Structures are given as structure tokens and as C-alpha cells.
């Protein structure tokens, strides 16, 4: 019985992020805006690239009728939250999330409502 419980609990953790190429990432444009959307319980890109030490904006479009949001953390443990955006319904609702300058590094983002399905990596680069 204890072995079964341990096996079930082990399966409750967050699965590793899928592999991707940086070419798949949503990138900040010249105005510092990254456009990313939600559809079919997925983000439109598995990763985002933002400029280091500069404010930027994530323009988030929810193409679904259900609610979504976006949060940024130091890592997948979600222990240190750096940003939490408002929840938006859809379909085709848009919200701009202003993000304060962050140091260069690799961060984790997800939809708080659907973290197992909607998650990715934010690269903040010089």
C-alpha cells in the first residue's frame, strides 16, 4: 500500500518542460513588446526572449472562452514569484502585462490556472 502511495505521489510533480529551439521563442520587438497567446490549453510559443535590465511588455491574447493568465517565477519550483498578471477571459481578449526590468537569466512562466499544460521558459538576455 505504501509503495502504491509513493508511486502516485511521484506522478503528481510537474513534468519536465518540452524541448525546443530558441527559434521557437516569442521575442520582444523594437518597442519591447512580446506577443504571446493562449489556444487549446497551450501558449503560442514554448519560450520568450526579453531584453535584460530594461522594462518590457507581454501582450497576452486569450483565444479561448476559458480564463487564462501569466505569471513569471525564478524557476519551476514557483517559490519566488516575480510577476503575476490579471486573469482574462476570452475569446480573443487582449491584455498588456508591463514587466519591470529583470537581470539576465533564465526564468519560468506559466498560466496559474493551467500550470501543467501552459508553461515555458523566459530568457532575459543582454
URWORA-V161508 format. One line per field, one symbol per residue. ss: DSSP state (H for helix, E for strand, - for the rest). Layout:
ss = ???
This chain:
ss = -HHHHHHHHH-----------HHH-EE-----EEEEEEE--EE---EEEEE----EEEEEEE-----E--EEE-------EEEE---E----EEEEEEE-----EEEEEE--------EEEEEEE-
